[in-house]
Amino acid sequence: MGLFKIDERLNLKADKALEISRDAFRYIDEVTEYNQQKVLKAFIDNGVSESHFAASTGYGYNDRGRDTLERVFADCMGAESSIFRHSFASGTHTLTVALFGILRPGDTMLCLTGRPYDTLIGVLGIDGHVDGSLKDFGVNYEQVDLKSDGRPNLEAIEQKIKSKKYAVAYIQRSKGYSLRPSLSVAEIGEMAKLVKKISPETVVMVDNCYGEFVETREPTEVGADLIAGSLIKNPGGGIAPTGGYIAGKKELVEKCGYRLTAPGVGTEVGASLGHTRELYMGLFSAPHVVGEALKTAVFTAALFTELGFDVTPKFDEKRADIIQTVKAGTPEGLIAFCQGLQSGSPVDSFASPVPDDMPGYDSQVIMAAGAFTLGASIELSADAPLREPFAVWMQGGLNFHSAKVGIMLAAERMLKEGLIENI
Ligand SMILES: *Cc1c(COP(=O)(O)O)cnc(C)c1O
């Protein structure tokens, strides 16, 4: 069975990959079911109704749909309060609003997880002058590097926190585009506890991108004061057209609201312009879609292990986010993987990605994304910088059956170009 032309040897490997993924799939189903109930219950508890989908315009005063949605999302995250809006332009914008919301001139922020995600470097202003960065506004930055195994250095964190007063302790949950392991919610809880034990007034903030609904708990349920993320990743369920969220302690979320709109005004304003229904639908679907993306990642790990490639995480490892890396080993391997994956996308399947220079990268980058929403990485997508160790970072998949085709076509392309030896 199958409408796509796949080498028979690859199909056999895929069957084997599915078989060895069975336990991981069962676990994903359990987590999905729990999180889906959590979201459904939040909808019911907050009395979500058809009238909440109405559009507001202008100032957006008394937008019940928007306000209820933000209570629903706060409940889903086990948080006191949240902002969940289309008016955030990206994840980076959302994190920027949160950081500018809670930090003041003279404050120092301490990153507990080494160098942050690429786009945050300019926000913090840590690699030379960037106009309007936190540094420009008198906020200092320090970091604790990860240990050589990519894990947080708890002893060094403890010493730092004891050494002086930090306004914010910042944790990045996902590996982003590094090869370190992503952090589990339990590990984040341990770090939050450590910080709070020494310095209760330090705000623990988590970049939660790619982590939402991967586990049954969120960082806000284990001691984090504030979390933020993107709606074109996990919590938008592949339906949110754009946006971001901030959730956590009420007084902190309020400060972020003053930065999002205006001091003293906060989240009372902000027209929904008719996007509310999509945001409700996306949040409602998010646990299921995250489950599909996780199955896609597990299947990819299993298949490429069968084909003799190094992958992180392994197919049977506990996951903390939806990202899967595959070490293709050669530039040709990366290019074939991305081109094959693109050819199995529902949108722009006819396009062929090629490596190109990207701002902020010291090597060329190739990206595959045939998505309904521009740049949405909850949809099947892959990125790879053309440098050692020639690894591709892939993530997303709105539904496993479609995403599986994308992965199979990636492998098929590599096979056809003679880039798979172990078959
Ligand atoms: C995606 C992501 C961001 C934000 O990126 P945008 O592209 O601006 O949405 C920040 N941190 C991490 C770890 C991410 O994965």
The ligand as an SDF file (V2000), in Angstrom:
LIG
                    3D

 15 15  0  0  0  0  0  0  0  0999 V2000
   11.6290   29.4240   18.3450 C   0  0  0  0  0  0  0  0  0  0  0  0
   12.3770   29.7830   19.5600 C   0  0  0  0  0  0  0  0  0  0  0  0
   12.4260   31.1000   20.0200 C   0  0  0  0  0  0  0  0  0  0  0  0
   11.7110   32.2320   19.3340 C   0  0  0  0  0  0  0  0  0  0  0  0
   11.9190   32.2450   17.9870 O   0  0  0  0  0  0  0  0  0  0  0  0
   10.9810   33.0110   16.9220 P   0  0  0  0  0  0  0  0  0  0  0  0
   11.5200   32.4770   15.6600 O   0  0  0  0  0  0  0  0  0  0  0  0
   11.1990   34.4450   17.1250 O   0  0  0  0  0  0  0  0  0  0  0  0
    9.5630   32.6160   17.1600 O   0  0  0  0  0  0  0  0  0  0  0  0
   13.1280   31.3360   21.1750 C   0  0  0  0  0  0  0  0  0  0  0  0
   13.7480   30.3630   21.8460 N   0  0  0  0  0  0  0  0  0  0  0  0
   13.7100   29.0660   21.4390 C   0  0  0  0  0  0  0  0  0  0  0  0
   14.3900   28.0090   22.2420 C   0  0  0  0  0  0  0  0  0  0  0  0
   13.0190   28.7480   20.2820 C   0  0  0  0  0  0  0  0  0  0  0  0
   12.9680   27.4690   19.8910 O   0  0  0  0  0  0  0  0  0  0  0  0
  1  2  1  0
  2  3  1  0
  2 14  2  0
  3  4  1  0
  3 10  2  0
  4  5  1  0
  5  6  1  0
  6  7  2  0
  6  8  1  0
  6  9  1  0
 10 11  1  0
 11 12  2  0
 12 13  1  0
 12 14  1  0
 14 15  1  0
M  END
$$$$
